[in-house]
């Protein structure tokens, strides 16, 4: 009876941000190919779970933090079944530097690196599509 709520981004954008800024959990990888394989495997488990029991998985696109924080708050409210939406001001502030610029690359930034990072992004392409992101 448990619902899994996952807030995520396109896996290729996740990889790009990891490589540029590191992992908040302190994960380290010897190279982008291995990092991409690990990320694909982990997100593959999430995609498998959603395919098997879609009613028990709620995927929330983290790009909503930049696009529409009210819609994102409503999605979180619906996922948790609460009577009011959370205040996302603190969460939104965590995504910004002191000067107000975003910490992460914008959604779709991976496309600018598609030739340079072709192999790692190819490792993530299938799981990205399975999670609802465009193939290209």
Secondary structure, 3 states (H helix, E strand, C coil): CCCEEEEECCHHHHHHHHHHHCCCCCCCCCCHHHHHHHHHHHHHHHHHHHHHCHHHEEEEECCHHHHCHHHHHHHHHHHHCCCCCCCCHHHHHHCECCCCCECCCCCCHHHHHCCCCHHHHHHHHHHHHHCCCCCC
